[in-house]
Amino acid sequence: MNKIKVLALVVMLLLSHIIYETHSSQKLIDSVAATQGVNVPPVVEILPDVSSGKAPLTVRFDGDAWDQDGEIVSLEWDCEGDGFFESKKSLQGLQGPERVQAVKQELQRKYTYTKPGIYHALVRATDDKEESSVSSVTIQVFSGRPWLDIVPSSKGEFEYMALAGYEAFFKDDIAEDYSIRFQLKGA
């Protein structure tokens, strides 16, 4: 394994540990608040199957949501992170297994990002006491269109540096910064 893959694995393990610890302590806080008669906001979590790639990028989301001291009455999606929730699913009137199935189905979403950019997909869960929580994931979409940036070098009057890459993000297998140095003659 190269150094970047090892580093990525270490970061992923650390984040998993942090998320686990946060999630465990959140349940303890929720149970204490519930026994004191305080409304506990619902919890919602989403995960994408991919978080970056070339446009058009189709992402499949999956997640979970629950409310410690009541019921979730609605789920809303903002896939582009622009503050406009494109869809809202009301769960009022659903009971037991039917409600559980509806939550699971609503949190399974497929969305295609057609333009390069950084998107923050959001899901908002609202409970029966009108308390809300939001879960967010970042999706990075690049175009694959290469770019070239030529800048003067500090080494000499006619030396330039050329930096190359992709429009929004470098490919995963690029481990170091690459540059091309050349000198103009007769200019």
N, C-alpha and C positions, 0 to 999 in steps of 0.2 A: 504494500500500500504506500502511496506517496504521502508526503507530509500533510497536504491539504485534506486528504480523505481521513487521515488519523485525527487531525485537528477537528474536522467536522463531526466525527464520531464522538470525540470527547465533549464538544459543545452540546451535541444532542443529548448525551447521557446526563450532563450537568443540568440542562434545561428540564429534562424528564424528572430529575430528582427535585428540582425547585418546584415544578408543577405539582408533583406528588405531595410534597411537604405543604404547599399552599392549600391544595385541595383538602388534605387531612385536617389542617388547622381550621379551614373554613367550615367544615362539618361540625367541629367542636363549638365554634363561635355561633353557628346557626342553632345548634341544640340548646345552648345556654340562653340565647335571645328568645327562642320559642318558649322556654319555660318561664320567662319573665313577662310574657304577654306582648312583646315587641314584634312587629311585623318583620319577618325576614324576607328580603328580596329573593326572587327566583334565581336559579343558577342555570346558565346556558353555556354550552361548549360546542365549538365546531372545529373540524379538521378537514383540510383539503387533501385530495389524493396526490396532487402536485402543487408546488408553490411557485414554480418559475418555469418559463419555457418560451418558445417562439410563437408569435401570433400567426394564426388564430390558436388560442390555447383554451382547450376545454377542461374545466375543473369540476370534479365531483366532490361535493361536500357531504360530510356525515357528522352527526353530533348527538348530543343528549341534553335534556333539560328537565329540571325538577324544582319543586317548591316545598320547602321543609314544613311550612305551617299553613298550607292552603293548596290552591290549584292554579296552574298556568291557564290563563284564559285567551291569550293570543301570542302568536309568533310572527315576526316581521323580518323581511330580508332586504338588505341594501348591498347588492353584489359589487357595485362599483365604488362604494364608499363616498358617494357624493352628497350624502345627507338626505337623499330621497329614497324612502323605503318602497321598493317596487311592488312588493306583495305583502299581504297581511292575511293570516289564517286565524279565524276565530275558532276557539275550541269550546265555547260556551254551549252547554246542553249535552256534551259528550261525557259519558261516565265510564269508569273502570277500564277494562281492556280496550274499549273503543277509543278512549282518550289517549291511552298509552300508544296505541297504534297510530293515531293521528299525529301525535308529537313526533314519533319516529319518522313517519313519512314526510312531514314538513321539513325536518332537518336533513333529509336526503335531497340534495338539490344538485342539478347540473347546470353550469353556466359557461358560456363561451366568451372569452375576452378577445375582441377583434383588433384592438389598437394597442400599440406598445405603451407601457407606463407602469406605474406602481399603484396598485389598487388595494384598498382595505375593505374586504368583505365583512359585513356586519349582520348579526342576528340579534334581535331584541325580543326578550321574553317578558311578558307582563302578567302579574298574578291577579288573583281575585280581589286584592286590596289596592290595586292600581300602582303597585311598586314594580319597577322595571330593572332589568339587567341587560347588558350588551356583551356579546363575545365578538372578537375581531381576529381576522387572520390577514396577513399581507400576501398578495399575489404579485409577482414581478413578471411582466410580459415584455419581451424584446422583439424587435422586428427582424433581426438577422441582416439588416442592411449595414454593411461595413462603413466605417468612417476613418478618415485620415487627418491628423492634426500635425502641421509642420510649424515648429517654433524655433526661434534663434537659440543657439547654444551659447553658453558662457565661455566656451573654450577658444573661440576664434571668431574673427570678423565674418567669415563666410561659411561657418559651420552651422548646421541646423539639426534639430531632432525631429523625427517623425514618429508619432505615436499612433497606433492603429488599434481598432477594436470594433465592437458591435454597438449599434445605436444606443441601447440602454444598459446592457450588461455583458460582461465577458462570458465566454463559454466556460462550462464547468471544468474542462480539462486543462485550462491555462493556469499554471501554478505560479508563475512569476510575471513581473512587468516586462514586457518586451518592447524594445524600441529599435528604430533603424536610424543609424547615423550616416550622413553623407555630407560631402563637401562640394559646393558649387565652384567650378573652375571657369575662368574667363568672364566672370560676371562683373 
